[in-house]
Amino acid sequence: MKLFHGNIENRNVEIHPEEQQHIVKVLRMREGEEIFVTDGKGNLAKGNLIFEGKKVLLDITELQENLPDFSPRLHIAIAPTKNIDRIEFFVEKATEMGISEITLIQTDKTERKNLNIEKLRKQSVAASKQSLRFHFPKINDLTKLSDLIKTIDPETTFIAHCDESFPRILLNEIPRMDEMLFLIGPEGDFSPKEIRDLSTLNIKAVSLGDQRLRTETAGIFVAAWNYFLGIR
């Protein structure tokens, strides 16, 4: 399947300009070749290429709407790493494993304050196409942890931290849910105050095992665990 990104509305398909350039100048595809186009919102169009001057159009042969998204829905709120390559790697791999939403959070110990969110969004789109996903994950702007916790549901939210002085449950003790939010801290972990504040909201703490994981590894581990739940 040759999958591209575009807008799909009222049975009309508009391939995004950068995708049109890729089709013509990089892939050197020819008129009549079959491709698929998704809007990243669960809609998928199949058709044949039509070239009109510099425009690349699609002659639709089949349209599928409201395709199901991956379940359970997983939202990971994660502190960006000092080395941006690591968080980019997390975004790519978590996308491939069906994550629904990613929020970059600013915590007491977060070292990186500036992020190119648009670059991360483009990487998630590329990873979605590579893994044949028709629902692209939502990538939110950098958000203060104190602001995020005002919007969350404690019943479906979990915090992964390494502080053994606080009680923690194991992943396999979490009952199956339709959607979950996991909070993952920076390289220095969440501060004791942040852990206490979240605990007072009845947010359960989770252990990811005896070994200490890097921030991006913890994020990928949770995404892989959720992926396993979805394919069982």
C-alpha positions as CSV (number, residue, x, y, z in Angstrom):
1,M,0.0,0.0,0.0
2,K,1.4,3.4,-1.1
3,L,-0.1,5.7,1.6
4,F,-0.1,9.5,1.5
5,H,-1.6,12.3,3.5
6,G,-4.4,14.6,2.4
7,N,-7.8,16.1,3.1
8,I,-10.9,14.0,2.6
9,E,-14.3,15.8,2.6
10,N,-17.6,15.1,0.9
11,R,-15.9,12.4,-1.3
12,N,-13.3,14.9,-2.4
13,V,-9.7,14.2,-1.9
14,E,-6.9,16.8,-1.9
15,I,-3.4,15.5,-1.6
16,H,-1.2,17.7,0.5
17,P,1.2,19.9,-1.5
18,E,4.4,18.3,0.1
19,E,3.0,14.9,-0.7
20,Q,2.4,15.9,-4.3
21,Q,6.0,17.0,-4.6
22,H,7.1,13.7,-3.1
23,I,5.0,11.8,-5.6
24,V,6.4,13.7,-8.6
25,K,10.0,14.6,-7.8
26,V,11.1,11.8,-5.4
27,L,9.0,8.7,-6.3
28,R,8.6,9.7,-9.9
29,M,5.2,8.0,-10.1
30,R,3.2,8.0,-13.3
31,E,-0.4,8.8,-14.1
32,G,-2.7,5.9,-13.5
33,E,-0.7,4.4,-10.7
34,E,-2.8,3.3,-7.7
35,I,-2.3,5.0,-4.3
36,F,-4.1,5.4,-1.0
37,V,-4.8,8.7,0.8
38,T,-5.7,9.1,4.5
39,D,-6.7,12.3,6.4
40,G,-5.4,10.8,9.6
41,K,-8.9,11.0,11.0
42,G,-10.1,7.5,10.1
43,N,-10.9,8.0,6.4
44,L,-9.1,6.2,3.6
45,A,-9.4,6.8,-0.2
46,K,-8.1,4.5,-2.9
47,G,-7.6,5.7,-6.5
48,N,-5.5,6.4,-9.4
49,L,-3.2,9.3,-10.0
50,I,-4.1,12.1,-12.4
51,F,-1.7,14.8,-13.3
52,E,-3.1,18.3,-14.3
53,G,-0.1,20.5,-14.9
54,K,1.7,20.7,-11.6
55,K,-1.2,19.4,-9.6
56,V,-1.5,15.8,-8.5
57,L,-5.1,14.6,-8.2
58,L,-6.8,11.3,-7.3
59,D,-9.5,9.5,-9.3
60,I,-11.3,7.8,-6.4
61,T,-12.2,4.1,-6.9
62,E,-13.0,3.3,-3.3
63,L,-13.7,5.3,-0.1
64,Q,-13.7,4.0,3.4
65,E,-15.0,6.3,6.2
66,N,-14.8,6.1,10.0
67,L,-12.4,3.3,10.2
68,P,-11.8,2.1,13.8
69,D,-8.9,3.5,15.8
70,F,-6.5,1.5,17.9
71,S,-7.9,0.4,21.2
72,P,-7.2,0.9,24.1
73,R,-6.6,4.6,23.5
74,L,-3.4,5.7,25.2
75,H,-2.3,9.2,26.0
76,I,1.2,9.6,27.3
77,A,2.3,12.9,28.9
78,I,6.1,12.9,29.0
79,A,8.8,15.3,29.9
80,P,11.1,16.2,26.9
81,T,14.6,14.9,27.2
82,K,17.7,17.1,27.1
83,N,18.8,15.3,24.0
84,I,15.9,15.9,21.6
85,D,16.8,12.9,19.5
86,R,15.5,10.7,22.2
87,I,12.1,12.2,22.4
88,E,11.8,12.2,18.6
89,F,12.6,8.4,18.8
90,F,9.9,8.0,21.4
91,V,7.3,9.8,19.2
92,E,8.1,7.7,16.2
93,K,8.0,4.3,18.0
94,A,4.9,5.2,20.1
95,T,3.1,6.3,16.9
96,E,3.9,3.0,15.3
97,M,2.4,1.2,18.3
98,G,-0.9,3.0,18.1
99,I,-0.7,5.8,20.7
100,S,-3.6,8.2,20.5
101,E,-2.1,11.3,22.1
102,I,1.2,12.7,23.3
103,T,1.6,15.7,25.6
104,L,5.1,17.2,26.3
105,I,5.1,18.3,30.0
106,Q,7.2,20.8,31.8
107,T,8.0,19.5,35.4
108,D,10.1,20.7,38.2
109,K,13.2,18.9,36.8
110,T,12.5,19.3,33.1
111,E,15.7,20.7,31.5
112,R,14.5,21.4,28.0
113,K,12.2,24.4,27.8
114,N,11.9,24.8,24.0
115,L,10.6,22.3,21.5
116,N,9.9,22.2,17.7
117,I,6.4,20.8,18.1
118,E,5.7,21.0,14.4
119,K,8.7,18.8,13.6
120,L,7.4,16.2,16.1
121,R,4.0,16.3,14.4
122,K,5.5,15.8,11.0
123,Q,7.5,12.8,12.4
124,S,4.3,11.3,13.8
125,V,2.6,11.7,10.4
126,A,5.5,10.0,8.7
127,A,5.5,7.2,11.3
128,S,1.7,6.8,10.9
129,K,2.0,6.4,7.1
130,Q,4.9,3.9,7.5
131,S,2.9,1.8,9.9
132,L,-0.3,2.1,7.8
133,R,-2.2,4.0,10.5
134,F,-5.4,5.9,9.4
135,H,-5.7,7.8,12.7
136,F,-2.8,10.1,13.4
137,P,-1.9,10.8,17.1
138,K,-2.5,14.2,18.5
139,I,0.7,15.9,19.6
140,N,0.1,18.7,22.1
141,D,2.1,21.8,22.8
142,L,4.5,21.9,25.8
143,T,2.3,22.1,28.9
144,K,3.0,22.7,32.5
145,L,2.3,19.6,34.7
146,S,0.3,21.8,37.1
147,D,-2.0,22.9,34.2
148,L,-2.4,19.3,32.8
149,I,-3.5,17.8,36.1
150,K,-6.5,20.2,36.2
151,T,-7.9,18.5,33.2
152,I,-7.4,14.8,33.9
153,D,-9.6,12.0,35.2
154,P,-7.9,10.4,38.2
155,E,-9.6,7.1,37.5
156,T,-7.8,6.6,34.2
157,T,-4.6,8.4,35.0
158,F,-1.3,6.7,36.2
159,I,2.1,8.1,37.1
160,A,5.3,6.1,36.4
161,H,8.0,7.1,38.8
162,C,11.1,5.6,40.6
163,D,10.6,6.8,44.1
164,E,10.3,3.7,46.3
165,S,9.1,5.7,49.3
166,F,5.7,6.0,47.7
167,P,3.4,2.9,47.1
168,R,3.3,1.7,43.5
169,I,1.4,-1.0,41.6
170,L,2.5,-3.1,38.7
171,L,1.3,-2.7,35.2
172,N,-0.5,-6.0,35.2
173,E,-2.6,-4.9,38.2
174,I,-4.3,-2.2,36.1
175,P,-7.7,-3.3,34.9
176,R,-8.4,-3.1,31.2
177,M,-9.8,0.4,30.2
178,D,-11.0,2.0,27.0
179,E,-8.6,4.9,27.5
180,M,-5.6,5.7,29.8
181,L,-3.3,8.6,30.5
182,F,0.3,7.8,31.7
183,L,2.5,10.5,33.2
184,I,6.3,10.0,32.7
185,G,8.8,12.3,34.2
186,P,12.2,13.8,33.1
187,E,15.6,12.2,33.5
188,G,15.7,13.2,37.1
189,D,12.2,11.8,37.7
190,F,9.3,13.7,39.2
191,S,10.0,15.7,42.3
192,P,8.7,14.4,45.6
193,K,6.3,17.3,45.8
194,E,4.9,16.5,42.4
195,I,4.4,12.9,43.4
196,R,2.7,13.9,46.6
197,D,0.4,16.4,44.8
198,L,-0.6,13.7,42.3
199,S,-1.2,11.2,45.1
200,T,-3.6,13.6,46.8
201,L,-5.7,13.5,43.6
202,N,-5.9,9.7,43.9
203,I,-3.8,9.1,40.9
204,K,-2.2,5.7,41.2
205,A,1.6,5.3,40.9
206,V,3.0,2.5,38.7
207,S,6.3,0.6,38.7
208,L,7.8,-0.3,35.4
209,G,10.0,-2.9,36.9
210,D,13.2,-3.2,39.0
211,Q,15.5,-1.6,36.4
212,R,15.6,2.2,36.0
213,L,14.5,3.2,32.5
214,R,15.4,6.3,30.6
215,T,12.5,8.7,30.0
216,E,12.0,7.7,26.4
217,T,12.5,4.0,27.2
218,A,9.7,4.3,29.8
219,G,7.4,5.9,27.2
220,I,8.1,3.2,24.6
221,F,7.7,0.5,27.2
222,V,4.2,1.8,28.2
223,A,3.3,2.2,24.5
224,A,4.4,-1.4,23.8
225,W,2.4,-2.7,26.8
226,N,-0.7,-1.0,25.5
227,Y,-0.1,-2.3,22.0
228,F,0.1,-5.8,23.5
229,L,-3.3,-5.3,25.2
230,G,-4.8,-4.2,21.9
231,I,-3.7,-7.1,19.9
232,R,-4.4,-9.9,22.4
